[in-house]
């Protein structure tokens, strides 16, 4: 009991009111069995990563600094074998020269598509930053400028794939089908690996030669399988999200078929050079260690997301996924219904950060988005969304998207602080009493 009181005293010192603390503690007590399941999934994925590292014979030489052209960068080449082992693919491209998730996706699309080809999204509208990559919103260097056309199939009202519409949308020009696993800035459900596999099998039945690419951002290590285990030709993601484990300072990955990875490497560097160049510049230890820690870090983020869903759902706010649904990514959407609600939530997340907790986030015209966006992230790595962060566009339905937390304890504190800010603003007036039987 003395320890419990000391913890409570620290929360009070950090600005959490007794009413908020009591409510959060009650919610946590209802989640013991759910958290146990998350820990078991983390154990499975932890063993998977260790197995992949041992198969690739990772050793201390892998962490050495490499510069210049990067010829024979042993650590870089071995890490790509590790990623191929983790995702059960023929090859992988894992580089600090890939600056972010959008870059990794753009690189993959531009490597695989040629003038006259068509890109088809079967999961509706893609993430906002891809609109300029594709040319939905005109931008310099877009796919549209190179004569690559785009089509999309919207999801059904329940958020599932519209298979009949997909069949009708596939033409002789369709070269690549993209599936975004996570919801992005949409209030739709994220897709399970099983659902993604069903969509890929359907596409391949219509036309087997179509390349199926999955935007895997925010989904790595959440389930026992990855999209590459269910037929994806390419899976793409960012190292400052799940697989970087909070330690990778930059980078992205592409894993998949060897011939497609070769095309991506030629696009990243130069025709004729491909994977042979691109020095790791001293980041290899962070890349390896981050991947090693990733399953445990993702588990902490998942607990935070489940906690957030239950905290806000019980207060009457729409949440996706809800407090009891299975998780397919680390993102938790909470629809707050007003710009002020989104702003106060993000101010709470920022106030809970170990870095820059003293600043207040404000909406701004962020490049790549069609409305003002507010982002809260007091992170050790700028923009790292495996660290505790929240963001959202300032437009209806005024939903905020919470993700990350390198530890469950930090994620919990962040959610309690977001609730504290809403309570102080009068947007939450009372807390329900929970039946803990």
N, C-alpha and C positions, 0 to 999 in steps of 0.2 A: 504493500500500500504506500510505503514511503516513496518508492520509485514512481508510482502512478501520480502522486501529488507533485513530485518534482517535474514530471513531464507537463502536467497541467499548469504549473507555475510558469514554465518556460513559454507555453502557448500564450498565457496571459501577458507575459512580458513582451511577446512578439505581436501583440495587438488583437488576439482572438478572444472575443467575449465569452463568458461562461455559457451563455445560451447556445452559441454556435458550437463550442467545444462539446457540450453535452450531446447535442443532436448528432454531430459527426461521429462521436464515440459510439452512440447507439447504432448508427448505420453500419459502422465497421463490424460490430458484434454479430450482425446478421450475415456477414460474408465469409465466415470462417471456412466453410466447406468449399465455397467457390474459389477462394484463394489457394486452398490445398490442390485443387485441380490445375490451377495456373502453375503452381510449383512443380507438379508432375510433368507438365508439358515442357517447362524449362529444363528439367532433368534430361528428358529425351533429347531435346535440341542441343543441350550441352555436350552430351555423349556423341551426338552426330558431328559436332564441330571438332571435338578432340580426335575422333576417328578420322575425319578428313585431313587434319593436320598430320597425324601419324602416318597415314598412307602417302602423303606428299613428302615425308621425311624432313619436316621442318627442323632446322637447327640454328645455332647462334649466328652462323654466317649470313643467314637471311636478313639480319637486322643491320648489316653494314651499309654505310653511306655510298651512294652511287650518284655521279653527276655527268655532265656532258651529254653525249649521245645516249648513254645508257646501254651500250652493247654488253651482252652477257651480265645483265643485272640479275644475279641469282635470286635475290630475295623477291624481286618483282615477279619473276617467272614462276617461282615456287608458290607464291601467294595465289597466282592465277590457277595453278593446279588445285590448291586448297578450295577455292571458290567453285571450281568445276566439280570437285568431290562433294562439297556441301549440297550443290544444286543438282547433282547427278546428271551433268551435261558433258558434252565432248570437250568444251573449251570455255574459257572466260577471259574477259578483258577487265582488269581492275587497276585503275590509274589515278594518280593525283591530278593528272592533266584534265580529267573529266571534272568540271567545276561544281556540278550540282545535278539533281535529278532531272531537271528540264534539259540540261545539256546532254545527259546520257540518253534521254529519249530522242532528242533532236538528232543526235549523232547516229542513233540506230535507224531512225526513219530515213535520214539522208543517205545512209550507207546502203540500205536495202531497196530503195525506190529510185526509179529512173523516169525521165520525161515520158508522159503517156500512161504511166501507171496510176492506179487509184488506191488510196488509203481508205479503209472502211473501219469506222468505230462502231462496234456492236453494243456498246454500253452507254449510248447517248453522248451528250456533250462532254468533251474532254476537260481536263483541268485547265483553269484560266490561262496559265502561262503557255500552254500548247496552242492556244488559238492563233498567236502570232507565228509560231513555228509552222503551223499548217497553212496559214493564210486566211483563216476565217476572219480575222482582223488583219488588214494589210500591214505587212512589215517587211523591211529590207531583208532579203535572203530567205524568204519563206519557201515552203515546198511549192506553193502556187506559182511563184515566180519561175520555177523550173518546169512548169507544165505538168505538175503532179496534182491530180484532182482528189477531192475529198467527199466522202459521203458518210452519213451516220444513220444508225437505227436507234430510235429512242426506246427506252425500256417500257415495259408494261406498267400499269398503274401501281402494281404491287412491288415494283422494283426488280422484276425478273426479266430475263432475256426474252425478246420477241422473236422466236425462232422462224416463224413463217415470214416475217418481214426481213429477217436476215437472209433467208433463202432468196427472196425476191431482189434484195439489194446486191447480191453477189453477181458480178458480170465478168466477162472475159478480161476486162481491164483491172479487176481487183487483184492486187499483188500482195497486200499485207493487211491483216486484220489486227486491230489493237483493242485490248481489253484493259481498262483501268480498274485495278482491284479495289482501291480505296474510294471513298465517296467524294473526295476533294471538297470543294465548296458547294456541295449539294446535300440536301437532306434525304438522300436515298440510302438504303442499306449498302454496306460494303459486301463484296462477293466472297464466298467461301472458295477454297481451292477446289472443292467438289463441283461447285457451280461453274467455275472457270473451265474445269475439265470437260464438263458437259457441253459448254459452248464451243470449245475447241474441237471436240469430236464431231459436233454437228457441222462446223465449217469444213472440216477435212472430208466429211462425207459428200458435201456439195462439190468441193474442188480440193483434192488432196495437196496440190502444189502451193496453195496459199500459205504464206508465212504468218504464223500466229505469234504476236508479241504481247507480253503482259507487263504493264506498268505495275511493278511489285512494291512501290514505295509504301512504307508504313506496315507492310504485311509480313516481312521476314520473321521467322521463328515464332509466329503467333500460333500456327497449327503444326501438325506433325509432318505435313508435306508442303512442298512449294509448287507453284504452277508448272515448273519444268518436270515435275513428277507425273503430271497428268496431260502431257502432250504439247506444252508451249515450246515453240522453236527458239524463243528468246525471252529471257526475263531481265528486267532492267530496274536499277534502283540507285539510291544515293548512299554514300558512306557516312553522311552526317545525319542519317536517320538510323533505322534499326541495326544494320550489320556493322556499323562503325563503333557500336557500343559506347558512344560518348567520347571516345579517345581519338578517332580519326579526325584530323583537322580539315580535311577536304576530301574530295574524291567521289567516284561513282563506279558502278560495275555493270557489265553486261555478261550474261552467261547463256550458253546455248549451243546450237550446231556449229561445228568447226568452220564450215565454209562461210557461214554468216558472221561469225566472230572475226574471221579474216577480213571480210568486207568492212566491218566496223573499225578494225585496226587501221586499214588503209585510209579510211575517212578521217580518223583521229589524227594520224601523223601524215603520211604521204604514200601514194602508190609506189610500190617497190620497197618501201621501208616497213610499214605495218607495225607488228608487235616488237620488232627488233630494236626500236628506239623508244625513248621516253624514260629518262632516268627517274628513280624513285625519290631522290633528293632528301634522304634521311627520314622519311615518314614510315618506313616499313614496320618498325617495332609497334608504332601506334596502330597501324592497320591490322597487324596480327593480333595484338593484345586486345584491341577493340572487338574484333571478330570473336575471340575467345570469350570475352565477357558478354557479348551481345545477347545470348539466350536469357541470362539472369537479368540484364538491364531491361530487356523487353518484358519480362515477367513483372518487374516493378512498375513499368508503364501501364501494363494491362490491369494491374490491381488498381492503379490510379484511375483508369478509365472506367472500370466497373464501379468503383467507389463514387466517382462523379455522376455516373448514370443513376445510381440509387439515391444519392443526395438530392439531385435536382428533380428526378421523377416523382419522388415522394412529396415534393413541394408544388407539384402540378405543372412543371415545365415539360414540354415535349422533348424527348431525348431519342437519339438514334445512335447505336442500338439501345434498346431498353435495358433495364437493370438485370433482366434474367436471360436475355438472348446470348447465344454463343458468340464469341468474338472472332473476327476475321482480320482485324487490323487494330492499331493502337489508338485510332482517332475516336473521340467522343463528341458528337454534335449535341449542343443544347440550344434550343430555340428560345430566346429570351424576349422576343416580340418588340424590341425597341432598340434604337441606337444607343441610348443611355445604358441599357442593360448589358449590351456587348462591351461597351467601354468600361463599365464598372467591373465586370468579370475580368477583363484583361488587366485592369489596374491591380486587382487582387493577385493575379498570377505573377505580375512583375514585382509586387511588394514581397512576395515569398521567395524571390530569387536570391542566390548567394552572390550574384554579380549584378550591379546596377539596380539594386532594390530601391534606391532612393529616387529614381526617376519615374515619371508617369508617362505611359505610352499614349500617343494621340493618333487618330486616323490620319493617313496621308496618301497621296497619289503614287502608289508603289508601281514601278515599271512592270508591265506585263499583265496588269489587271484593269478591268473596265469601270471600277468604282474605287472610292477610297477604301483602304484596308487598315485595320489596326492590328498590330502584332506585339505580343508581350513575350519576351524571352531574355531573361538575365542569364545568359549561357556562357560557358567557358569557351565554346566554339561558336563564333557568330553565325546565327541562323540555324543552329543545330536543333532540329525538331525531335530528336530522341531525348533531348534535355527538356525540362519542364517548360512548356510553351503553350500559348493560346493565340488564336488569330481568327479573323473573320472579316468579310466585306461589309461595309456599312450600307446595306441595302436589304429590303425585305427578303426573307422573313426575319431578318436580324438574328441569325444563328451564329454562335461562336463555336469554334472547333478547338478542343483541348487535346493535347497529346504529350507524351513523354514523361520524363522523370527518371533520372538515373538510378534513383532508389524509390521504393514504395513510400518510405517515410517522407521524402520530399514531395512526392506527388500528393500525398494526403494533406500536408501542410498547405500546398498551393490551392487545393480545392477548398479547404476551410477558409483560406484568406479571400478567395473569390466570393465565397458566401458572405464573409464578414463585410466586404465592400457593398454588396447588394443590400445587406441588412442595414448598414449605416445610411444608405441612400433611400431607405424606406421602401425598397422594392420587394423585400421579404419581411413580413410583419410578425409571423409566428411560425413555430416549428411543430410538426405533428408529433404526437407521442406514438412510439413504435411498440408493437407486441413482440417481445423478445423470446417468447416461449418456443 
